[in-house]
Amino acid sequence: MRRVLNHILRWIAGGTVYGLLEVLWRGHTHWSMVLLAAALCIPLDLANNRMPWDTPLLLQSILGGLTVTGMELLVGLVLNVWLGLDVWDYSWKWGNLWGQICPKFTLLWCLLAGAMIVLFDWMDYWLGGGERPRYRLI
């Protein structure tokens, strides 16, 4: 039960961190983005727990960023295109796909995924459920 609560705490922390970052970056956020960020923390957290410590953090970050980008595309098509909520629009960005994703933000998601992986590892350690984190960058 403690392990499940630790995971839930990490997912809530991830959604909260993202929401705060978006408010700092854009001056506002949308409730759906906080929920999406928290939901995206689930596969990042679970995959991170299954990868050995010698898996390069760079590779984990790239995989996490691509996962976030894929979900951003899927959720963007539903929220922005199908439901017309216009939560975000990257149509003016270079390399965008249907205005829902773009390379610039994919790079940002990779950086953010890496930071969240490190945060989750340390939270797991501090909450008493995991090993002391150690990383291999490349």
KEDOKE-739941 format. One record per atom (N, C-alpha, C): x, y, z; atom name; residue number from 1. Coordinates in steps of 0.1 Angstrom, whole numbers, plus 2048, in hexadecimal, padded with zeros to 3 digits. Atoms other than C-alpha are relative to their C-alpha. Layout:
<recs>
+-----+-----+-----+------+-----+
:  px :  py :  pz : atom :  nr :
+-----+-----+-----+------+-----+
:   X :   Y :   Z :   CA : NUM :
...
+-----+-----+-----+------+-----+
</recs>
This chain:
<recs>
+-----+-----+-----+------+-----+
:  px :  py :  pz : atom :  nr :
+-----+-----+-----+------+-----+
: 808 : 7F4 : 800 :    N :   1 :
: 800 : 800 : 800 :   CA :   1 :
: 809 : 80D : 800 :    C :   1 :
: 7F7 : 7F4 : 800 :    N :   2 :
: 81D : 818 : 808 :   CA :   2 :
: 806 : 803 : 7F3 :    C :   2 :
: 7FA : 7FE : 80E :    N :   3 :
: 82C : 812 : 7E6 :   CA :   3 :
: 7F6 : 807 : 7F7 :    C :   3 :
: 80A : 7FA : 808 :    N :   4 :
: 80B : 81B : 7D5 :   CA :   4 :
: 7FE : 80F : 804 :    C :   4 :
: 801 : 7F2 : 7FB :    N :   5 :
: 808 : 83B : 7EA :   CA :   5 :
: 80C : 808 : 7FB :    C :   5 :
: 7F4 : 7F9 : 805 :    N :   6 :
: 82C : 844 : 7E0 :   CA :   6 :
: 7FF : 803 : 7F1 :    C :   6 :
: 802 : 7FE : 80F :    N :   7 :
: 823 : 840 : 7BB :   CA :   7 :
: 7F6 : 80B : 7FE :    C :   7 :
: 80A : 7F6 : 801 :    N :   8 :
: 804 : 855 : 7BF :   CA :   8 :
: 805 : 80E : 803 :    C :   8 :
: 7FA : 7F3 : 7FC :    N :   9 :
: 817 : 870 : 7D1 :   CA :   9 :
: 809 : 805 : 7F5 :    C :   9 :
: 7F7 : 7FC : 80B :    N :  10 :
: 831 : 871 : 7B4 :   CA :  10 :
: 7F7 : 805 : 7F4 :    C :  10 :
: 808 : 7FB : 80C :    N :  11 :
: 815 : 874 : 79A :   CA :  11 :
: 7F9 : 80D : 803 :    C :  11 :
: 806 : 7F3 : 7FC :    N :  12 :
: 804 : 890 : 7AD :   CA :  12 :
: 80B : 80B : 7FF :    C :  12 :
: 7F5 : 7F7 : 800 :    N :  13 :
: 826 : 8A1 : 7B1 :   CA :  13 :
: 803 : 804 : 7F1 :    C :  13 :
: 7FD : 7FD : 80F :    N :  14 :
: 82C : 89E : 78B :   CA :  14 :
: 7F6 : 809 : 7FA :    C :  14 :
: 80A : 7F7 : 806 :    N :  15 :
: 80B : 8AD : 782 :   CA :  15 :
: 801 : 80E : 806 :    C :  15 :
: 7FF : 7F3 : 7FA :    N :  16 :
: 810 : 8C9 : 79B :   CA :  16 :
: 80C : 808 : 7FB :    C :  16 :
: 7F4 : 7FA : 806 :    N :  17 :
: 834 : 8D0 : 78F :   CA :  17 :
: 7FD : 806 : 7F2 :    C :  17 :
: 803 : 7FB : 80E :    N :  18 :
: 828 : 8D2 : 76B :   CA :  18 :
: 7F7 : 80C : 800 :    C :  18 :
: 809 : 7F5 : 800 :    N :  19 :
: 80B : 8E8 : 773 :   CA :  19 :
: 806 : 80D : 805 :    C :  19 :
: 7F9 : 7F5 : 7FC :    N :  20 :
: 821 : 900 : 786 :   CA :  20 :
: 80A : 806 : 7F6 :    C :  20 :
: 7F7 : 7FB : 80B :    N :  21 :
: 83B : 901 : 76A :   CA :  21 :
: 7F8 : 806 : 7F5 :    C :  21 :
: 808 : 7FA : 80A :    N :  22 :
: 820 : 908 : 751 :   CA :  22 :
: 7FB : 80E : 804 :    C :  22 :
: 804 : 7F3 : 7FB :    N :  23 :
: 813 : 925 : 766 :   CA :  23 :
: 80B : 80A : 7FF :    C :  23 :
: 7F4 : 7F7 : 800 :    N :  24 :
: 836 : 933 : 769 :   CA :  24 :
: 804 : 803 : 7F1 :    C :  24 :
: 7FC : 7FF : 80E :    N :  25 :
: 83C : 92E : 743 :   CA :  25 :
: 7F6 : 809 : 7F8 :    C :  25 :
: 80A : 7FA : 808 :    N :  26 :
: 81B : 939 : 734 :   CA :  26 :
: 7F7 : 80A : 808 :    C :  26 :
: 808 : 7F7 : 7F8 :    N :  27 :
: 80A : 94B : 751 :   CA :  27 :
: 7F3 : 7F9 : 804 :    C :  27 :
: 80C : 808 : 7FD :    N :  28 :
: 7EE : 931 : 752 :   CA :  28 :
: 801 : 7F2 : 7FD :    C :  28 :
: 801 : 80E : 804 :    N :  29 :
: 7E5 : 90D : 74F :   CA :  29 :
: 7F2 : 7FC : 7FE :    C :  29 :
: 80D : 805 : 801 :    N :  30 :
: 7C7 : 8F8 : 748 :   CA :  30 :
: 7FF : 7F3 : 808 :    C :  30 :
: 801 : 80C : 7F7 :    N :  31 :
: 7BA : 8DD : 760 :   CA :  31 :
: 804 : 7F3 : 7F9 :    C :  31 :
: 7FD : 80C : 807 :    N :  32 :
: 7BD : 8C3 : 745 :   CA :  32 :
: 80F : 7FD : 7FF :    C :  32 :
: 7F1 : 802 : 801 :    N :  33 :
: 7E3 : 8C9 : 743 :   CA :  33 :
: 806 : 7FA : 80C :    C :  33 :
: 7FB : 806 : 7F3 :    N :  34 :
: 7E8 : 8C2 : 768 :   CA :  34 :
: 7FC : 7F1 : 800 :    C :  34 :
: 804 : 80E : 800 :    N :  35 :
: 7D4 : 8A2 : 764 :   CA :  35 :
: 808 : 7F8 : 7F6 :    C :  35 :
: 7F8 : 807 : 809 :    N :  36 :
: 7E7 : 898 : 745 :   CA :  36 :
: 80E : 7FE : 805 :    C :  36 :
: 7F3 : 801 : 7FA :    N :  37 :
: 808 : 89F : 756 :   CA :  37 :
: 801 : 7F5 : 80B :    C :  37 :
: 801 : 80A : 7F6 :    N :  38 :
: 7FE : 88A : 774 :   CA :  38 :
: 7FF : 7F2 : 7FA :    C :  38 :
: 802 : 80D : 807 :    N :  39 :
: 7F2 : 86E : 75D :   CA :  39 :
: 80D : 7FB : 7F9 :    C :  39 :
: 7F3 : 804 : 807 :    N :  40 :
: 813 : 86F : 749 :   CA :  40 :
: 80B : 7FC : 80A :    C :  40 :
: 7F6 : 804 : 7F6 :    N :  41 :
: 826 : 86B : 76A :   CA :  41 :
: 7FF : 7F1 : 803 :    C :  41 :
: 802 : 80E : 7FD :    N :  42 :
: 817 : 848 : 76D :   CA :  42 :
: 80A : 7F7 : 7F7 :    C :  42 :
: 7F6 : 808 : 808 :    N :  43 :
: 82A : 838 : 74F :   CA :  43 :
: 80E : 804 : 802 :    C :  43 :
: 7F2 : 7FC : 7FD :    N :  44 :
: 849 : 84C : 756 :   CA :  44 :
: 805 : 7FA : 80D :    C :  44 :
: 7FC : 806 : 7F3 :    N :  45 :
: 84A : 841 : 77A :   CA :  45 :
: 801 : 7F1 : 800 :    C :  45 :
: 7FF : 80E : 801 :    N :  46 :
: 842 : 81D : 773 :   CA :  46 :
: 80B : 7FB : 7F8 :    C :  46 :
: 7F5 : 804 : 808 :    N :  47 :
: 85B : 81A : 757 :   CA :  47 :
: 80D : 803 : 807 :    C :  47 :
: 7F4 : 7FD : 7F8 :    N :  48 :
: 875 : 82B : 76C :   CA :  48 :
: 803 : 7F6 : 80A :    C :  48 :
: 7FE : 80A : 7F6 :    N :  49 :
: 870 : 812 : 787 :   CA :  49 :
: 805 : 7F2 : 7FB :    C :  49 :
: 7FC : 80D : 806 :    N :  50 :
: 876 : 7F5 : 76F :   CA :  50 :
: 80D : 801 : 7F9 :    C :  50 :
: 7F3 : 7FF : 807 :    N :  51 :
: 895 : 803 : 75E :   CA :  51 :
: 80B : 7FE : 80A :    C :  51 :
: 7F4 : 801 : 7F8 :    N :  52 :
: 8B7 : 7F9 : 76C :   CA :  52 :
: 807 : 80D : 802 :    C :  52 :
: 7F9 : 7F4 : 7FD :    N :  53 :
: 8CC : 814 : 77C :   CA :  53 :
: 80A : 804 : 7F5 :    C :  53 :
: 7F6 : 7FC : 80A :    N :  54 :
: 8E5 : 812 : 760 :   CA :  54 :
: 7FA : 804 : 7F3 :    C :  54 :
: 807 : 7FB : 80C :    N :  55 :
: 8CB : 81C : 746 :   CA :  55 :
: 803 : 80F : 7FF :    C :  55 :
: 7FD : 7F2 : 801 :    N :  56 :
: 8D8 : 83E : 73A :   CA :  56 :
: 7F4 : 809 : 802 :    C :  56 :
: 80B : 7F6 : 7FD :    N :  57 :
: 8C4 : 85B : 748 :   CA :  57 :
: 7FC : 807 : 7F3 :    C :  57 :
: 803 : 7FA : 80D :    N :  58 :
: 8C6 : 86B : 725 :   CA :  58 :
: 7F6 : 7F8 : 7F8 :    C :  58 :
: 80A : 809 : 807 :    N :  59 :
: 8B4 : 84D : 716 :   CA :  59 :
: 7F3 : 800 : 807 :    C :  59 :
: 80D : 7FF : 7F9 :    N :  60 :
: 89A : 84D : 731 :   CA :  60 :
: 7F9 : 80D : 7FE :    C :  60 :
: 806 : 7F3 : 802 :    N :  61 :
: 894 : 872 : 72C :   CA :  61 :
: 7FA : 801 : 7F2 :    C :  61 :
: 805 : 7FF : 80E :    N :  62 :
: 890 : 86E : 706 :   CA :  62 :
: 7F4 : 7F7 : 7FF :    C :  62 :
: 80C : 809 : 801 :    N :  63 :
: 878 : 850 : 70A :   CA :  63 :
: 7F4 : 807 : 807 :    C :  63 :
: 80B : 7F8 : 7F9 :    N :  64 :
: 864 : 865 : 724 :   CA :  64 :
: 7FB : 80B : 7F8 :    C :  64 :
: 804 : 7F5 : 808 :    N :  65 :
: 864 : 883 : 70E :   CA :  65 :
: 7F7 : 7FC : 7F4 :    C :  65 :
: 808 : 805 : 80B :    N :  66 :
: 857 : 86F : 6F0 :   CA :  66 :
: 7F3 : 7FB : 804 :    C :  66 :
: 80D : 804 : 7FA :    N :  67 :
: 83C : 860 : 706 :   CA :  67 :
: 7F7 : 80C : 802 :    C :  67 :
: 808 : 7F4 : 7FD :    N :  68 :
: 831 : 882 : 711 :   CA :  68 :
: 7FB : 806 : 7F3 :    C :  68 :
: 804 : 7FA : 80D :    N :  69 :
: 831 : 88F : 6ED :   CA :  69 :
: 7F5 : 7F8 : 7F9 :    C :  69 :
: 80A : 808 : 806 :    N :  70 :
: 81D : 871 : 6E1 :   CA :  70 :
: 7F2 : 802 : 807 :    C :  70 :
: 80C : 7FD : 7F8 :    N :  71 :
: 803 : 877 : 6FD :   CA :  71 :
: 7FB : 80E : 7FD :    C :  71 :
: 804 : 7F2 : 803 :    N :  72 :
: 803 : 89C : 6F6 :   CA :  72 :
: 7F9 : 801 : 7F2 :    C :  72 :
: 807 : 801 : 80D :    N :  73 :
: 7FA : 894 : 6D2 :   CA :  73 :
: 7F2 : 7FA : 801 :    C :  73 :
: 80D : 807 : 7FF :    N :  74 :
: 7DE : 87C : 6DB :   CA :  74 :
: 7F7 : 809 : 808 :    C :  74 :
: 809 : 7F7 : 7F8 :    N :  75 :
: 7D0 : 893 : 6F6 :   CA :  75 :
: 7FD : 80D : 7F9 :    C :  75 :
: 802 : 7F3 : 807 :    N :  76 :
: 7D4 : 8B2 : 6E1 :   CA :  76 :
: 7F6 : 7FE : 7F5 :    C :  76 :
: 80A : 802 : 80B :    N :  77 :
: 7C0 : 8A2 : 6C4 :   CA :  77 :
: 7F2 : 7FF : 806 :    C :  77 :
: 80D : 801 : 7F9 :    N :  78 :
: 7A4 : 89A : 6DD :   CA :  78 :
: 7FC : 80D : 805 :    C :  78 :
: 804 : 7F4 : 7FA :    N :  79 :
: 7A4 : 8BA : 6F1 :   CA :  79 :
: 7FF : 80C : 7F7 :    C :  79 :
: 7FF : 7F3 : 808 :    N :  80 :
: 7AE : 8D4 : 6D7 :   CA :  80 :
: 7F9 : 7FE : 7F3 :    C :  80 :
: 806 : 802 : 80D :    N :  81 :
: 7A2 : 8C5 : 6B6 :   CA :  81 :
: 7F2 : 7FB : 801 :    C :  81 :
: 80D : 806 : 800 :    N :  82 :
: 785 : 8AF : 6BE :   CA :  82 :
: 7F6 : 808 : 809 :    C :  82 :
: 809 : 7F9 : 7F7 :    N :  83 :
: 776 : 8C1 : 6DC :   CA :  83 :
: 801 : 810 : 7FF :    C :  83 :
: 7FE : 7F2 : 803 :    N :  84 :
: 783 : 8E4 : 6D1 :   CA :  84 :
: 803 : 808 : 80D :    C :  84 :
: 7FD : 7F9 : 7F3 :    N :  85 :
: 790 : 8EE : 6F4 :   CA :  85 :
: 80B : 80A : 7FE :    C :  85 :
: 7F5 : 7F6 : 803 :    N :  86 :
: 7AF : 900 : 6E5 :   CA :  86 :
: 809 : 802 : 80C :    C :  86 :
: 7F8 : 7FF : 7F4 :    N :  87 :
: 7C4 : 8F8 : 703 :   CA :  87 :
: 80E : 805 : 7FC :    C :  87 :
: 7F3 : 7FC : 806 :    N :  88 :
: 7E4 : 8FC : 6EE :   CA :  88 :
: 7FF : 7FF : 7F1 :    C :  88 :
: 800 : 800 : 80F :    N :  89 :
: 7ED : 903 : 6CA :   CA :  89 :
: 80F : 803 : 7FC :    C :  89 :
: 7F2 : 7FE : 804 :    N :  90 :
: 810 : 8FE : 6BC :   CA :  90 :
: 801 : 802 : 7F1 :    C :  90 :
: 801 : 7FF : 80F :    N :  91 :
: 805 : 904 : 698 :   CA :  91 :
: 80A : 80B : 7FB :    C :  91 :
: 7F6 : 7F6 : 804 :    N :  92 :
: 81D : 922 : 696 :   CA :  92 :
: 80E : 7FC : 802 :    C :  92 :
: 7F2 : 804 : 7FD :    N :  93 :
: 83B : 90E : 6A2 :   CA :  93 :
: 805 : 7F7 : 7F4 :    C :  93 :
: 7F9 : 808 : 80B :    N :  94 :
: 854 : 8FE : 689 :   CA :  94 :
: 7FE : 7F1 : 803 :    C :  94 :
: 800 : 80F : 7FF :    N :  95 :
: 84F : 8D9 : 683 :   CA :  95 :
: 7F3 : 7FB : 808 :    C :  95 :
: 80B : 805 : 7F9 :    N :  96 :
: 82D : 8D7 : 694 :   CA :  96 :
: 7F8 : 7F6 : 7F8 :    C :  96 :
: 809 : 80A : 806 :    N :  97 :
: 815 : 8BB : 68E :   CA :  97 :
: 7F2 : 803 : 804 :    C :  97 :
: 80E : 7FD : 7FE :    N :  98 :
: 7F1 : 8C6 : 68B :   CA :  98 :
: 7FE : 80B : 80B :    C :  98 :
: 800 : 7F6 : 7F5 :    N :  99 :
: 7F9 : 8E2 : 6A4 :   CA :  99 :
: 800 : 7FA : 80E :    C :  99 :
: 801 : 806 : 7F3 :    N : 100 :
: 7FA : 8C9 : 6C0 :   CA : 100 :
: 80E : 7FC : 807 :    C : 100 :
: 7F3 : 803 : 7FB :    N : 101 :
: 81F : 8C0 : 6C3 :   CA : 101 :
: 80A : 807 : 7F7 :    C : 101 :
: 7F5 : 7FA : 808 :    N : 102 :
: 840 : 8CF : 6B8 :   CA : 102 :
: 80E : 7FC : 806 :    C : 102 :
: 7F3 : 805 : 7FB :    N : 103 :
: 865 : 8C6 : 6BB :   CA : 103 :
: 806 : 808 : 80C :    C : 103 :
: 7FB : 7F8 : 7F5 :    N : 104 :
: 86D : 8E3 : 6D2 :   CA : 104 :
: 7FB : 7FB : 80E :    C : 104 :
: 806 : 805 : 7F3 :    N : 105 :
: 855 : 8D6 : 6ED :   CA : 105 :
: 804 : 7F2 : 802 :    C : 105 :
: 7FB : 80E : 7FE :    N : 106 :
: 860 : 8B2 : 6E7 :   CA : 106 :
: 80D : 800 : 808 :    C : 106 :
: 7F3 : 7FE : 7F9 :    N : 107 :
: 883 : 8BD : 6F2 :   CA : 107 :
: 7FD : 804 : 80F :    C : 107 :
: 803 : 7FB : 7F2 :    N : 108 :
: 874 : 8CF : 710 :   CA : 108 :
: 7FA : 7F4 : 808 :    C : 108 :
: 805 : 80C : 7F9 :    N : 109 :
: 860 : 8AF : 719 :   CA : 109 :
: 80A : 7F6 : 804 :    C : 109 :
: 7F5 : 809 : 7FC :    N : 110 :
: 880 : 89B : 718 :   CA : 110 :
: 807 : 805 : 80C :    C : 110 :
: 7FA : 7FA : 7F5 :    N : 111 :
: 890 : 8B3 : 730 :   CA : 111 :
: 7F8 : 7FE : 80D :    C : 111 :
: 809 : 801 : 7F4 :    N : 112 :
: 872 : 8B3 : 747 :   CA : 112 :
: 7FE : 7F2 : 804 :    C : 112 :
: 801 : 80E : 7FC :    N : 113 :
: 86F : 88D : 746 :   CA : 113 :
: 80C : 7FC : 807 :    C : 113 :
: 7F4 : 804 : 7F9 :    N : 114 :
: 893 : 889 : 750 :   CA : 114 :
: 800 : 806 : 80E :    C : 114 :
: 801 : 7F9 : 7F3 :    N : 115 :
: 88E : 8A2 : 76D :   CA : 115 :
: 7F6 : 7F8 : 809 :    C : 115 :
: 80A : 807 : 7F8 :    N : 116 :
: 86E : 88F : 778 :   CA : 116 :
: 805 : 7F2 : 804 :    C : 116 :
: 7FB : 80E : 7FC :    N : 117 :
: 880 : 86D : 777 :   CA : 117 :
: 809 : 801 : 80C :    C : 117 :
: 7F7 : 7FE : 7F5 :    N : 118 :
: 89B : 87B : 78E :   CA : 118 :
: 7F8 : 803 : 80D :    C : 118 :
: 808 : 7FD : 7F4 :    N : 119 :
: 881 : 88A : 7A5 :   CA : 119 :
: 7F9 : 7F4 : 805 :    C : 119 :
: 807 : 80C : 7FC :    N : 120 :
: 86D : 86A : 7A6 :   CA : 120 :
: 809 : 7F6 : 807 :    C : 120 :
: 7F7 : 809 : 7FA :    N : 121 :
: 88C : 856 : 7AE :   CA : 121 :
: 804 : 804 : 80F :    C : 121 :
: 7FD : 7FA : 7F3 :    N : 122 :
: 895 : 86D : 7CB :   CA : 122 :
: 7F4 : 7FF : 809 :    C : 122 :
: 80C : 801 : 7F7 :    N : 123 :
: 871 : 86E : 7D8 :   CA : 123 :
: 7FF : 7F1 : 805 :    C : 123 :
: 800 : 80E : 7FC :    N : 124 :
: 872 : 848 : 7D8 :   CA : 124 :
: 80A : 7FC : 80B :    C : 124 :
: 7F6 : 802 : 7F6 :    N : 125 :
: 892 : 848 : 7EB :   CA : 125 :
: 7FC : 806 : 80D :    C : 125 :
: 803 : 7F9 : 7F4 :    N : 126 :
: 887 : 862 : 804 :   CA : 126 :
: 7F4 : 7FB : 807 :    C : 126 :
: 80C : 805 : 7FA :    N : 127 :
: 865 : 852 : 80A :   CA : 127 :
: 803 : 7F2 : 805 :    C : 127 :
: 7FC : 80D : 7FA :    N : 128 :
: 878 : 832 : 813 :   CA : 128 :
: 7FD : 7F4 : 7F8 :    C : 128 :
: 804 : 80C : 808 :    N : 129 :
: 86E : 81C : 7F6 :   CA : 129 :
: 80A : 7FC : 7F5 :    C : 129 :
: 7F7 : 803 : 80B :    N : 130 :
: 88C : 81C : 7DF :   CA : 130 :
: 80F : 802 : 804 :    C : 130 :
: 7F2 : 7FF : 7FF :    N : 131 :
: 8B1 : 81B : 7DA :   CA : 131 :
: 804 : 80F : 7FF :    C : 131 :
: 7FA : 7F3 : 802 :    N : 132 :
: 8C7 : 83A : 7DC :   CA : 132 :
: 803 : 802 : 7F1 :    C : 132 :
: 7FE : 7FE : 80E :    N : 133 :
: 8C6 : 848 : 7B8 :   CA : 133 :
: 80F : 801 : 7FC :    C : 133 :
: 7F3 : 7FE : 806 :    N : 134 :
: 8E5 : 845 : 7A2 :   CA : 134 :
: 7FD : 800 : 7F1 :    C : 134 :
: 803 : 7FF : 80F :    N : 135 :
: 8E6 : 84E : 77D :   CA : 135 :
: 80C : 7FF : 7F8 :    C : 135 :
: 7F7 : 800 : 80B :    N : 136 :
: 8F9 : 849 : 75E :   CA : 136 :
: 7FA : 809 : 7F5 :    C : 136 :
: 806 : 7F6 : 809 :    N : 137 :
: 8F3 : 867 : 747 :   CA : 137 :
: 7FF : 7FA : 7F2 :    C : 137 :
: 800 : 806 : 80E :    N : 138 :
: 8FD : 856 : 726 :   CA : 138 :
: 804 : 7F2 : 800 :    C : 138 :
+-----+-----+-----+------+-----+
</recs>
